[in-house]
Each structure stands twice: as structure tokens, then as C-alpha cells.
Amino acid sequence: MNRFAAFGVVGGSGSTAKAVAKELRRSTNKQILIGARNLASAETVAADLGVAVSGVRVDIRDARSLEDFCGRSCIVVNCGGPVYELQDLVAQAALRTRSHYVDVAGLTVVRESMMPHHQEVSDCGLSCVVSAGWLPGMSELLPAYSFALAKTRMDAVQSVTIHFGDSGEWSKTALCDAAWYLRKFGRRRPRYVHDGEWIRARLSEVLVEKDIGSPMGRCLFSMSCLPEMAELMGRLPACDVRAFTYLPSRRTAIVGSLIALLPMPIELAVSILRPALRAQSLPVGGFNVVEIRGRCGPHDVLHRHQLIFERGREYWMNAVVAATVARLISEGRGVKAGVHFLVDAVDPITFATELQTVGVTVKQSFSQSERVAAR
């Protein structure tokens, strides 16, 4: 098969795809193919990025067009959507053309559809990496990274608490997927892990306010557990593990409940969800804070990792994760063959270190205090 490019970016006229292509262009000198339904849009994106970038027309819903595009690319990076509509169309085309596959979103939909092909993908030496963006993606990768480091400093881990969120402008595609997710899973009572067992949260535990430190300060959170996060939480050793998503206001929780409970058109759900997710007062574009408490000898210890990015950089943050995965695949470095969520496809410490070399900042702190013996 004649491979024209190292990277083929699907959904090339969208903001995330543009950011992925820009990051790939900055970090490599390999050929990049920008695929969009509108040829003029694809060529405009390519022209803005300069040499080694070309634009072509691709219709994701046309099997022949999509397969031709994937066949010209060693690594297909899917930035198209909504996921609930496209399902695994691009991933299956990449498999048929024996191309690696990286999905900025994908969610559990694509992973579940591709898992029956896991052995075939692995035997071909291909990587199929799903949910390789900011949320989901880094929302699980940072806790895995933090936990791996904490184990080197603690005799025992007692609790892992994760707070994440963003205040950036959501694209229509992302909002459609969020609304779909709420309608599919939103009625379920949030859960957390305690000593290896899944526990249904009490209503008083679902919505909480907490000061997570500068620059975010005191914020409102809802206990939540996306499928990617649930897999990670379920694998951690016996301790207390809880994950919380940032809410701009209590109105956000009410809107989410309405979308989950009422049979409304997706367009209406998106129209009420967009204003409910806006948070102009938050001083950062997004954040992920992981606190791990445990014991080290006679001391109680706290291990804390914090990742933040500036307002207006939400597309960059989403894209830099997927672009880094694609680049590492192209270099033959550290991405497992087979079908995986991001957190399982890479070594958390190695990948987090790689991200820090391309501008992602992770701050860490470690504190300890003398334990007080029980009387």
C-alpha cells in the first residue's frame, strides 16, 4: 500500500484537528495529511501549516473515501464527531488498511466496538488508542502517574482523590457527545471505590465544595466516574478512591439531571447545556488535581500533583495529548500494540514526562506530619 503521509488527521477543518496538526507540524518533520469533507477547508488548514502538509477531501460516512484516506496514512488521528454518531467507522477503516489509530475522544463506544479485534490489531503490530485527549485522557493519565510516583514514597496508600474540570468553550460536537452521555448514563448514582469494593455514594457525598488550592480556590464539584476513570479506579489497590468533576454552578447539575431524565431532542439538550457549562470566573482554562494520602514510617504523608492550563488553550490541551501519542507511535517509542484507552496504552511516568517536554506543566508537592498514636 502506498503510504503518502505519516499522519492523517480526520475532521481536519475542526478546531481540535487544526490544533493536532499544528502540534504535529511543530514536533515532527514528517508528512501530514489533513482530511475534511470540504476540500477548500482542508487545503486552507494545510497552507497555514506550510511544507509537508497537504489537504484532501474525505467523507467519513463514505466507506470508500474514508478507506482511501486511511490507506494513505501510517497513523490516523480521528478528531471527527460526534462520537455517538460516527461510532467506530474511522477505527474500522484504519484496521482494514493496517493503519495505527489514535482517537481524541472515542469514549467507551469505540473501545467496546474494537475490543473483539484486539488480538488482530496486536498481531499486526498496530496501536489503537482511544480517549487520548484532555477529558477523557489526561483526566486518568495524571492520577495513574501520581499513584505510580506515590508508591515509591509511601509504605501504604490510604486514599486517592481526583478533581478535574475546565471552563473553556465547548465545541458543538463535544456538547452533543456530553448530552448523549448524560442521556445514556446520567441516571446512575455516582460510585466510588473503598477497599477494593464499589460503593454507591450517598446524596450528601455527590455535590461538594472544596478549596483545591491556588489558582482555582474553592469550587463546586460533582462525584463522577467516566468508564475510562472507572477502569483505573477499579485497578488501584485497596484504598479509598474518589473522582470529582468541576461544576460552574448548581444550575449545571440541575441541567444535567434534566437532560438525563427528560426525552428531549439532542439540539435542545445542547442549547441548554452550553450556557450551563460556561464558567467565566474560573481563572484557568482547565485543571486536574490529584491528592494521594498514605503512610511512610511514623508519618502521615500527602502527595499532590496539579496540572493546569491557561484560558483559551483548551483545544491545544486536548490536541497535545493525541499528537504526542501519534508522534511516539511514529517513532516506535512506548505505545502498546492492541486496543487500549490512553492510560493503558502508555507508561504513565514516561508519557507524563514526554508531555512536559512539549509544554505541559505538572506541579508536585509532598508533605508529611508525625502520626498521632491512637489511645
Backbone hydrogen bonds in HBPLUS format (Angstrom, degrees):
<---DONOR---> <-ACCEPTOR-->    atom                        ^
c    i                          cat <-CA-CA->   ^        H-A-AA   ^      H-
h    n   atom  resd res      DA  || num        DHA   H-A  angle D-A-AA Bond
n    s   type  num  typ     dist DA aas  dist angle  dist       angle   num
A0004-PHE N   A0072-ARG O   2.92 MM  68  4.99 122.0  2.26 110.7 124.9     1
A0005-ALA N   A0072-ARG O   2.89 MM  67  6.18 170.8  1.90 170.4 173.5     2
A0074-CYS N   A0005-ALA O   3.06 MM  69  6.51 152.3  2.14 146.0 153.9     3
A0006-ALA N   A0031-GLN O   3.07 MM  25  5.46 137.5  2.26 123.7 133.0     4
A0075-ILE N   A0006-ALA O   2.89 MM  69  6.01 136.1  2.09 138.3 151.8     5
A0007-PHE N   A0031-GLN O   3.23 MM  24  6.58 163.8  2.26 154.2 159.1     6
A0033-LEU N   A0007-PHE O   2.75 MM  26  6.10 159.7  1.79 155.8 163.0     7
A0008-GLY N   A0075-ILE O   2.83 MM  67  6.14 156.8  1.88 158.9 159.9     8
A0077-VAL N   A0008-GLY O   2.82 MM  69  6.06 166.1  1.84 155.4 159.6     9
A0009-VAL N   A0033-LEU O   2.81 MM  24  6.17 161.3  1.85 170.9 177.3    10
A0035-GLY N   A0009-VAL O   2.92 MM  26  5.92 170.7  1.93 161.8 160.8    11
A0010-VAL N   A0077-VAL O   2.92 MM  67  6.15 160.8  1.96 152.8 159.2    12
A0079-CYS N   A0010-VAL O   3.02 MM  69  5.57 149.9  2.11 128.9 138.0    13
A0014-GLY N   A0011-GLY O   3.04 MM   3  5.92 170.4  2.05 133.3 136.4    14
A0012-GLY N   A0035-GLY O   2.72 MM  23  5.08 164.5  1.75 150.2 144.9    15
A0018-LYS N   A0014-GLY O   2.98 MM   4  6.20 159.7  2.02 153.0 158.8    16
A0019-ALA N   A0015-SER O   3.06 MM   4  6.26 154.1  2.13 142.1 148.9    17
A0020-VAL N   A0016-THR O   2.85 MM   4  6.16 152.4  1.93 151.2 159.4    18
A0021-ALA N   A0017-ALA O   2.89 MM   4  6.11 169.6  1.90 155.5 157.7    19
A0022-LYS N   A0018-LYS O   2.92 MM   4  6.08 155.1  1.98 144.1 151.5    20
A0023-GLU N   A0019-ALA O   2.99 MM   4  6.15 155.5  2.05 143.8 149.9    21
A0024-LEU N   A0020-VAL O   2.90 MM   4  6.17 157.9  1.95 153.0 159.4    22
A0025-ARG N   A0021-ALA O   2.85 MM   4  6.02 156.3  1.91 146.8 153.8    23
A0026-ARG N   A0022-LYS O   2.96 MM   4  6.16 145.8  2.08 140.1 149.4    24
A0027-SER N   A0023-GLU O   3.02 MM   4  6.16 147.6  2.12 143.9 152.0    25
A0028-THR N   A0024-LEU O   2.92 MM   4  5.79 132.3  2.15 149.1 156.8    26
A0032-ILE N   A0052-ALA O   2.84 MM  20  6.23 153.6  1.91 157.4 166.4    27
A0054-SER N   A0032-ILE O   2.98 MM  22  6.44 157.1  2.04 160.4 167.4    28
A0034-ILE N   A0054-SER O   2.72 MM  20  6.00 173.7  1.72 167.1 169.4    29
A0056-VAL N   A0034-ILE O   2.86 MM  22  6.17 159.7  1.90 167.6 167.9    30
A0036-ALA N   A0056-VAL O   3.23 MM  20  6.69 158.3  2.28 158.8 163.6    31
A0058-VAL N   A0036-ALA O   2.91 MM  22  5.32 153.1  1.98 118.2 125.3    32
A0042-ALA N   A0038-ASN O   3.15 MM   4  6.51 159.9  2.19 153.8 159.4    33
A0043-GLU N   A0039-LEU O   2.91 MM   4  6.14 160.3  1.95 155.7 161.0    34
A0044-THR N   A0040-ALA O   2.94 MM   4  6.10 144.7  2.07 141.7 151.3    35
A0045-VAL N   A0041-SER O   3.05 MM   4  6.33 162.0  2.09 151.6 155.2    36
A0046-ALA N   A0042-ALA O   3.02 MM   4  6.24 162.1  2.05 147.1 152.4    37
A0047-ALA N   A0043-GLU O   2.88 MM   4  5.99 156.7  1.93 142.8 149.1    38
A0048-ASP N   A0044-THR O   3.06 MM   4  6.27 151.0  2.15 146.1 153.1    39
A0049-LEU N   A0046-ALA O   3.09 MM   3  5.26 134.5  2.30  99.8 112.2    40
A0050-GLY N   A0046-ALA O   3.12 MM   4  6.45 126.1  2.43 144.0 158.3    41
A0062-ASP N   A0059-ASP O   2.95 MM   3  5.30 162.5  1.98 114.9 120.2    42
A0066-LEU N   A0062-ASP O   2.90 MM   4  6.08 169.1  1.92 165.6 169.1    43
A0067-GLU N   A0063-ALA O   2.90 MM   4  5.94 161.1  1.94 146.0 151.7    44
A0068-ASP N   A0064-ARG O   2.99 MM   4  6.09 154.3  2.05 144.4 151.4    45
A0069-PHE N   A0065-SER O   3.11 MM   4  6.36 155.2  2.18 144.3 150.6    46
A0070-CYS N   A0066-LEU O   2.95 MM   4  6.24 169.6  1.96 156.1 158.3    47
A0071-GLY N   A0067-GLU O   2.86 MM   4  5.93 151.8  1.94 144.0 152.1    48
A0072-ARG N   A0069-PHE O   3.08 MM   3  5.39 147.4  2.19 105.6 115.2    49
A0073-SER N   A0070-CYS O   3.08 MM   3  5.25 164.1  2.10 110.2 114.9    50
A0100-HIS N   A0074-CYS O   2.93 MM  26  6.25 153.4  2.00 164.7 156.5    51
A0076-VAL N   A0100-HIS O   2.91 MM  24  6.05 177.4  1.91 141.2 141.0    52
A0102-VAL N   A0076-VAL O   2.83 MM  26  6.19 157.2  1.88 165.5 167.7    53
A0078-ASN N   A0102-VAL O   2.79 MM  24  6.20 157.5  1.84 163.5 170.1    54
A0104-VAL N   A0078-ASN O   3.25 MM  26  6.30 167.0  2.26 155.6 158.8    55
A0085-GLU N   A0082-PRO O   3.20 MM   3  5.51 143.9  2.34 103.3 113.1    56
A0086-LEU N   A0082-PRO O   3.03 MM   4  6.32 174.1  2.04 160.2 161.2    57
A0087-GLN N   A0083-VAL O   2.74 MM   4  5.36 155.9  1.80 149.0 154.3    58
A0089-LEU N   A0086-LEU O   3.15 MM   3  5.87 169.6  2.16 142.1 145.3    59
A0092-GLN N   A0088-ASP O   2.90 MM   4  5.98 163.7  1.93 161.1 164.1    60
A0093-ALA N   A0089-LEU O   3.15 MM   4  6.35 154.2  2.22 141.4 148.5    61
A0094-ALA N   A0090-VAL O   2.91 MM   4  6.17 156.1  1.97 152.1 158.7    62
A0095-LEU N   A0091-ALA O   3.02 MM   4  6.29 150.6  2.11 143.2 151.1    63
A0096-ARG N   A0092-GLN O   2.97 MM   4  6.26 159.0  2.02 149.3 154.4    64
A0097-THR N   A0093-ALA O   3.11 MM   4  6.34 145.6  2.23 144.0 152.5    65
A0099-SER N   A0094-ALA O   2.76 MM   5  4.87 174.2  1.77 150.5 151.3    66
A0098-ARG N   A0095-LEU O   3.03 MM   3  4.86 158.4  2.08 101.8 108.1    67
A0101-TYR N   A0127-SER O   2.86 MM  26  6.23 170.8  1.87 163.3 165.4    68
A0129-VAL N   A0101-TYR O   2.81 MM  28  6.18 160.5  1.85 159.7 157.8    69
A0103-ASP N   A0129-VAL O   2.85 MM  26  6.22 158.8  1.89 167.7 172.8    70
A0132-ALA N   A0103-ASP O   2.88 MM  29  5.86 171.3  1.89 159.5 160.1    71
A0131-SER N   A0105-ALA O   2.72 MM  26  4.48 121.4  2.06 139.0 155.0    72
A0110-VAL N   A0106-GLY O   3.20 MM   4  5.16 177.8  2.20 141.7 141.7    73
A0112-GLU N   A0108-THR O   2.92 MM   4  5.91 166.9  1.93 149.6 153.3    74
A0113-SER N   A0109-VAL O   3.17 MM   4  6.34 155.4  2.23 142.3 149.3    75
A0114-MET N   A0110-VAL O   2.94 MM   4  6.07 146.3  2.05 149.9 158.7    76
A0115-MET N   A0111-ARG O   2.94 MM   4  5.95 133.8  2.16 148.6 159.4    77
A0117-HIS N   A0114-MET O   2.84 MM   3  5.43 152.1  1.91 120.4 129.6    78
A0118-HIS N   A0115-MET O   2.96 MM   3  4.91 165.9  1.98 113.9 115.1    79
A0121-VAL N   A0117-HIS O   2.84 MM   4  6.05 167.7  1.85 167.0 170.6    80
A0122-SER N   A0118-HIS O   2.89 MM   4  6.06 162.2  1.92 150.3 155.6    81
A0123-ASP N   A0119-GLN O   2.78 MM   4  5.93 162.9  1.81 151.7 156.5    82
A0124-CYS N   A0120-GLU O   3.08 MM   4  6.24 141.8  2.24 142.7 151.9    83
A0126-LEU N   A0121-VAL O   3.00 MM   5  5.31 160.8  2.04 164.2 158.0    84
A0125-GLY N   A0122-SER O   2.89 MM   3  5.08 156.5  1.94 108.2 115.3    85
A0338-GLY N   A0126-LEU O   2.81 MM 212  6.21 157.4  1.86 159.1 159.3    86
A0128-CYS N   A0338-GLY O   2.89 MM 210  5.85 159.2  1.94 159.9 152.8    87
A0340-HIS N   A0128-CYS O   2.95 MM 212  6.31 164.1  1.98 168.2 170.5    88
A0130-VAL N   A0340-HIS O   2.87 MM 210  6.19 165.4  1.89 155.4 160.4    89
A0342-LEU N   A0130-VAL O   3.16 MM 212  6.12 129.1  2.43 170.5 165.7    90
A0133-GLY N   A0136-PRO O   3.29 MM   3  5.98 146.2  2.41 135.9 143.1    91
A0138-MET N   A0133-GLY O   2.94 MM   5  6.42 141.6  2.09 139.1 149.1    92
A0139-SER N   A0134-TRP O   3.16 MM   5  6.40 138.6  2.34 158.4 168.7    93
A0140-GLU N   A0137-GLY O   3.14 MM   3  5.67 151.3  2.22 110.2 117.5    94
A0141-LEU N   A0137-GLY O   2.97 MM   4  6.17 157.1  2.02 145.5 152.9    95
A0142-LEU N   A0138-MET O   3.07 MM   4  5.77 177.5  2.07 143.0 143.8    96
A0144-ALA N   A0140-GLU O   3.16 MM   4  6.38 159.6  2.20 149.8 155.7    97
A0145-TYR N   A0141-LEU O   2.89 MM   4  6.10 156.3  1.95 153.3 160.2    98
A0146-SER N   A0142-LEU O   2.80 MM   4  5.99 167.0  1.82 158.7 162.0    99
A0147-PHE N   A0143-PRO O   2.86 MM   4  5.94 158.1  1.91 146.1 152.1   100
A0148-ALA N   A0144-ALA O   3.03 MM   4  6.15 156.6  2.08 142.1 148.4   101
A0149-LEU N   A0145-TYR O   3.14 MM   4  6.43 155.8  2.20 149.1 154.8   102
A0150-ALA N   A0146-SER O   2.87 MM   4  6.05 155.8  1.93 146.8 154.5   103
A0151-LYS N   A0147-PHE O   3.06 MM   4  6.24 151.5  2.14 150.8 155.9   104
A0152-THR N   A0149-LEU O   3.02 MM   3  5.46 144.5  2.15 108.5 118.5   105
A0153-ARG N   A0150-ALA O   2.91 MM   3  5.22 154.3  1.98 110.4 118.9   106
A0154-MET N   A0150-ALA O   2.96 MM   4  6.01 124.6  2.28 154.4 170.3   107
A0155-ASP N   A0295-ARG O   2.71 MM 140  5.66 150.8  1.79 148.0 158.1   108
A0156-ALA N   A0295-ARG O   3.31 MM 139  5.32 153.5  2.38 140.6 141.1   109
A0295-ARG N   A0156-ALA O   2.87 MM 139  5.32 154.9  1.93 149.5 156.8   110
A0158-GLN N   A0293-ARG O   2.72 MM 135  5.58 158.0  1.77 141.0 147.6   111
A0240-ASP N   A0158-GLN O   3.02 MM  82  6.31 167.4  2.03 138.1 141.0   112
A0159-SER N   A0293-ARG O   3.10 MM 134  5.24 157.9  2.15 141.7 141.8   113
A0293-ARG N   A0159-SER O   2.98 MM 134  5.24 153.1  2.05 140.9 149.5   114
A0160-VAL N   A0240-ASP O   2.71 MM  80  6.18 154.7  1.78 160.8 166.9   115
A0242-ARG N   A0160-VAL O   2.98 MM  82  6.48 156.9  2.04 161.1 168.6   116
A0161-THR N   A0291-GLU O   2.90 MM 130  5.25 163.9  1.93 153.4 158.8   117
A0291-GLU N   A0161-THR O   2.92 MM 130  5.25 167.4  1.94 155.7 159.9   118
A0162-ILE N   A0242-ARG O   2.90 MM  80  6.27 157.6  1.95 153.8 161.2   119
A0244-PHE N   A0162-ILE O   2.77 MM  82  6.04 148.6  1.87 150.8 161.4   120
A0163-HIS N   A0289-VAL O   2.89 MM 126  5.16 162.8  1.92 154.0 159.4   121
A0289-VAL N   A0163-HIS O   2.73 MM 126  5.16 168.7  1.75 161.2 165.2   122
A0164-PHE N   A0244-PHE O   3.09 MM  80  6.53 155.7  2.15 158.5 165.4   123
A0246-TYR N   A0164-PHE O   2.87 MM  82  6.04 149.1  1.96 152.9 158.5   124
A0165-GLY N   A0287-PHE O   3.04 MM 122  5.65 149.0  2.14 158.9 155.8   125
A0287-PHE N   A0165-GLY O   2.87 MM 122  5.65 159.7  1.91 161.0 163.0   126
A0167-SER N   A0285-GLY O   2.82 MM 118  5.34 161.2  1.86 141.9 145.0   127
A0175-LEU N   A0171-SER O   2.98 MM   4  6.25 157.4  2.03 150.6 157.3   128
A0176-CYS N   A0172-LYS O   2.88 MM   4  6.11 153.1  1.96 149.2 156.2   129
A0177-ASP N   A0173-THR O   3.09 MM   4  6.42 158.5  2.14 148.1 153.2   130
A0178-ALA N   A0174-ALA O   2.88 MM   4  6.12 152.7  1.95 146.0 154.3   131
A0179-ALA N   A0175-LEU O   2.86 MM   4  6.06 159.8  1.90 150.6 155.4   132
A0180-TRP N   A0176-CYS O   2.91 MM   4  6.13 158.9  1.96 146.7 153.0   133
A0181-TYR N   A0177-ASP O   2.86 MM   4  6.04 158.1  1.91 146.7 152.7   134
A0182-LEU N   A0178-ALA O   2.97 MM   4  6.23 159.6  2.02 148.7 153.6   135
A0183-ARG N   A0179-ALA O   3.03 MM   4  6.28 155.9  2.09 148.5 154.8   136
A0184-LYS N   A0180-TRP O   2.99 MM   4  6.22 141.4  2.15 144.8 155.7   137
A0184-LYS N   A0181-TYR O   3.13 MM   3  5.09 123.8  2.46  93.1 107.6   138
A0185-PHE N   A0181-TYR O   2.78 MM   4  5.86 167.0  1.79 161.6 164.5   139
A0186-GLY N   A0182-LEU O   2.73 MM   4  4.28 138.1  1.91 119.8 128.5   140
A0188-ARG N   A0185-PHE O   3.16 MM   3  5.95 165.7  2.18 125.1 129.5   141
A0201-ALA N   A0190-PRO O   2.89 MM  11  5.73 173.6  1.90 152.4 153.7   142
A0192-TYR N   A0199-ILE O   2.99 MM   7  5.41 151.4  2.07 147.1 155.9   143
A0199-ILE N   A0192-TYR O   2.74 MM   7  5.41 168.0  1.76 166.6 170.5   144
A0193-VAL N   A0241-VAL O   3.08 MM  48  5.05 164.1  2.10 151.1 152.3   145
A0241-VAL N   A0193-VAL O   2.80 MM  48  5.05 162.3  1.83 146.7 151.5   146
A0194-HIS N   A0197-GLU O   2.79 MM   3  5.24 164.0  1.82 152.8 156.7   147
A0197-GLU N   A0194-HIS O   2.97 MM   3  5.24 164.6  2.00 114.2 119.0   148
A0195-ASP N   A0239-CYS O   2.97 MM  44  4.62 141.4  2.12 110.0 121.8   149
A0205-GLU N   A0202-ARG O   2.84 MM   3  5.27 153.0  1.91 113.0 122.1   150
A0206-VAL N   A0203-LEU O   3.27 MM   3  5.36 155.6  2.34 103.2 110.1   151
A0223-MET N   A0206-VAL O   2.76 MM  17  4.96 154.2  1.82 140.7 149.8   152
A0208-VAL N   A0221-PHE O   2.96 MM  13  5.35 159.4  2.00 145.5 152.3   153
A0221-PHE N   A0208-VAL O   2.77 MM  13  5.35 161.5  1.80 167.8 173.5   154
A0210-LYS N   A0219-CYS O   2.97 MM   9  5.61 156.3  2.03 155.8 162.4   155
A0219-CYS N   A0210-LYS O   2.89 MM   9  5.61 163.2  1.92 141.8 141.5   156
A0212-ILE N   A0217-GLY O   3.09 MM   5  5.62 154.2  2.16 138.5 130.4   157
A0217-GLY N   A0213-GLY O   2.85 MM   4  4.93 175.8  1.85 132.2 132.8   158
A0247-LEU N   A0220-LEU O   2.86 MM  27  5.46 165.4  1.89 149.2 146.3   159
A0222-SER N   A0245-THR O   2.83 MM  23  5.25 156.3  1.89 147.5 154.6   160
A0245-THR N   A0222-SER O   2.78 MM  23  5.25 165.9  1.80 151.9 151.1   161
A0224-SER N   A0243-ALA O   3.02 MM  19  5.88 160.0  2.06 134.9 141.1   162
A0229-MET N   A0226-LEU O   2.96 MM   3  5.19 114.3  2.40 105.0 120.9   163
A0230-ALA N   A0226-LEU O   2.82 MM   4  6.07 157.7  1.87 159.8 167.5   164
A0231-GLU N   A0227-PRO O   3.06 MM   4  6.30 154.2  2.13 148.8 153.4   165
A0232-LEU N   A0228-GLU O   3.37 MM   4  6.68 159.9  2.42 142.1 146.7   166
A0233-MET N   A0229-MET O   2.88 MM   4  6.11 172.2  1.88 161.1 162.9   167
A0234-GLY N   A0230-ALA O   2.93 MM   4  5.98 159.2  1.97 148.1 153.5   168
A0235-ARG N   A0232-LEU O   3.09 MM   3  5.40 146.0  2.21 106.2 116.1   169
A0236-LEU N   A0233-MET O   3.31 MM   3  5.54 151.5  2.39 104.5 112.2   170
A0252-THR N   A0249-SER O   3.09 MM   3  5.45 137.4  2.28 103.5 113.5   171
A0253-ALA N   A0250-ARG O   3.12 MM   3  5.26 120.3  2.49  98.4 111.9   172
A0254-ILE N   A0250-ARG O   3.14 MM   4  6.53 154.1  2.21 147.8 155.0   173
A0255-VAL N   A0251-ARG O   2.88 MM   4  6.14 165.3  1.90 158.0 161.1   174
A0256-GLY N   A0252-THR O   2.96 MM   4  6.13 160.9  2.00 146.8 152.4   175
A0257-SER N   A0253-ALA O   3.01 MM   4  6.21 152.7  2.08 142.8 149.8   176
A0258-LEU N   A0254-ILE O   2.95 MM   4  6.26 154.2  2.02 149.9 157.1   177
A0259-ILE N   A0255-VAL O   3.00 MM   4  6.28 161.1  2.03 155.6 159.7   178
A0260-ALA N   A0256-GLY O   3.04 MM   4  6.23 151.7  2.12 142.6 150.6   179
A0261-LEU N   A0257-SER O   2.94 MM   4  6.07 146.5  2.06 146.2 154.9   180
A0262-LEU N   A0258-LEU O   2.87 MM   4  5.70 163.3  1.89 154.2 157.5   181
A0264-MET N   A0262-LEU O   2.93 MM   2  5.72 128.1  2.21 110.8  95.3   182
A0269-ALA N   A0265-PRO O   3.06 MM   4  6.40 160.3  2.10 152.8 158.8   183
A0270-VAL N   A0266-ILE O   2.93 MM   4  6.15 158.5  1.98 150.2 155.2   184
A0271-SER N   A0267-GLU O   3.04 MM   4  6.23 153.8  2.11 142.4 149.6   185
A0272-ILE N   A0268-LEU O   3.16 MM   4  6.46 143.5  2.30 149.3 156.9   186
A0273-LEU N   A0269-ALA O   2.95 MM   4  6.00 138.5  2.12 141.8 154.1   187
A0274-ARG N   A0270-VAL O   3.05 MM   4  6.03 161.3  2.09 154.0 155.3   188
A0277-LEU N   A0273-LEU O   3.10 MM   4  6.28 128.5  2.37 150.4 162.6   189
A0277-LEU N   A0274-ARG O   3.19 MM   3  5.47 146.9  2.30 106.1 115.1   190
A0278-ARG N   A0275-PRO O   3.40 MM   3  5.35 153.2  2.48  97.0 104.5   191
A0282-LEU N   A0279-ALA O   3.29 MM   3  5.87 156.3  2.35 115.0 120.5   192
A0285-GLY N   A0309-PHE O   2.77 MM  24  5.49 143.3  1.90 141.6 150.1   193
A0286-GLY N   A0309-PHE O   3.37 MM  23  5.52 146.6  2.49 141.0 138.6   194
A0309-PHE N   A0286-GLY O   3.08 MM  23  5.52 149.9  2.17 145.3 146.4   195
A0288-ASN N   A0307-LEU O   2.82 MM  19  5.16 136.0  2.01 149.9 159.0   196
A0307-LEU N   A0288-ASN O   2.89 MM  19  5.16 161.9  1.93 148.9 155.0   197
A0290-VAL N   A0305-HIS O   2.88 MM  15  5.22 165.0  1.90 153.8 158.9   198
A0305-HIS N   A0290-VAL O   2.92 MM  15  5.22 158.9  1.97 149.1 156.1   199
A0292-ILE N   A0303-HIS O   2.77 MM  11  5.02 165.4  1.79 155.3 160.1   200
A0303-HIS N   A0292-ILE O   2.78 MM  11  5.02 168.9  1.80 152.2 156.0   201
A0294-GLY N   A0301-VAL O   3.04 MM   7  5.37 156.3  2.09 146.7 150.1   202
A0301-VAL N   A0294-GLY O   2.93 MM   7  5.37 170.9  1.94 140.1 141.6   203
A0296-CYS N   A0299-HIS O   2.97 MM   3  5.25 159.4  2.02 147.8 152.1   204
A0299-HIS N   A0296-CYS O   3.08 MM   3  5.25 161.7  2.11 122.7 126.1   205
A0371-ARG N   A0298-PRO O   2.86 MM  73  5.73 158.3  1.91 162.2 160.2   206
A0300-ASP N   A0369-SER O   2.82 MM  69  5.33 155.9  1.88 161.3 165.6   207
A0369-SER N   A0300-ASP O   2.83 MM  69  5.33 149.7  1.93 150.8 160.6   208
A0302-LEU N   A0367-SER O   2.83 MM  65  5.28 158.6  1.87 152.4 155.4   209
A0367-SER N   A0302-LEU O   2.99 MM  65  5.28 161.7  2.02 148.2 154.2   210
A0304-ARG N   A0365-SER O   2.94 MM  61  5.24 171.8  1.95 157.5 157.5   211
A0365-SER N   A0304-ARG O   2.87 MM  61  5.24 149.7  1.97 147.5 154.6   212
A0306-GLN N   A0363-LYS O   2.77 MM  57  5.13 154.6  1.84 152.8 158.7   213
A0363-LYS N   A0306-GLN O   2.84 MM  57  5.13 164.2  1.87 157.1 153.7   214
A0313-ARG N   A0310-GLU O   3.24 MM   3  5.80 148.8  2.34 136.2 135.7   215
A0317-MET N   A0313-ARG O   2.89 MM   4  6.15 162.6  1.93 155.1 159.7   216
A0318-ASN N   A0314-GLU O   3.08 MM   4  6.22 158.2  2.13 144.0 149.4   217
A0319-ALA N   A0315-TYR O   2.91 MM   4  6.00 154.8  1.97 144.0 151.6   218
A0320-VAL N   A0316-TRP O   2.78 MM   4  5.81 158.9  1.82 159.9 163.5   219
A0323-ALA N   A0319-ALA O   2.83 MM   4  5.97 169.2  1.85 163.5 167.2   220
A0324-THR N   A0320-VAL O   3.03 MM   4  5.94 149.0  2.13 132.1 139.9   221
A0325-VAL N   A0321-VAL O   3.06 MM   4  6.39 157.4  2.11 150.4 156.2   222
A0326-ALA N   A0322-ALA O   2.98 MM   4  6.25 167.5  1.99 153.5 156.7   223
A0327-ARG N   A0323-ALA O   2.88 MM   4  6.04 158.3  1.93 146.1 152.5   224
A0328-LEU N   A0324-THR O   2.95 MM   4  6.10 162.3  1.98 149.4 153.8   225
A0329-ILE N   A0325-VAL O   2.99 MM   4  6.27 153.5  2.06 150.8 158.3   226
A0330-SER N   A0326-ALA O   3.01 MM   4  6.29 159.0  2.06 148.2 153.8   227
A0331-GLU N   A0327-ARG O   3.01 MM   4  6.29 135.1  2.22 142.0 154.5   228
A0333-ARG N   A0328-LEU O   2.86 MM   5  5.08 175.0  1.86 153.1 152.4   229
A0332-GLY N   A0329-ILE O   3.01 MM   3  4.99 155.9  2.07 102.4 110.1   230
A0336-LYS N   A0345-ALA O   2.89 MM   9  5.08 168.9  1.90 148.3 151.0   231
A0344-ASP N   A0341-PHE O   3.03 MM   3  5.52 144.2  2.16 113.2 123.3   232
A0345-ALA N   A0341-PHE O   3.02 MM   4  6.18 132.9  2.25 147.7 161.5   233
A0345-ALA N   A0342-LEU O   2.97 MM   3  5.00 133.4  2.19 100.1 113.9   234
A0351-PHE N   A0347-ASP O   2.89 MM   4  5.98 168.0  1.90 166.1 170.0   235
A0352-ALA N   A0348-PRO O   2.93 MM   4  5.93 162.7  1.96 145.0 150.4   236
A0353-THR N   A0349-ILE O   3.02 MM   4  6.11 155.1  2.09 144.3 151.3   237
A0354-GLU N   A0350-THR O   2.98 MM   4  6.22 149.7  2.07 141.8 150.3   238
A0355-LEU N   A0351-PHE O   2.92 MM   4  6.24 155.2  1.98 151.4 157.8   239
A0356-GLN N   A0352-ALA O   3.09 MM   4  6.34 148.4  2.19 142.3 150.3   240
A0357-THR N   A0354-GLU O   3.09 MM   3  5.29 137.3  2.28  99.9 111.7   241
A0358-VAL N   A0355-LEU O   3.03 MM   3  5.33 150.1  2.12 105.6 114.8   242
A0360-VAL N   A0355-LEU O   3.12 MM   5  5.47 163.8  2.15 141.3 136.4   243
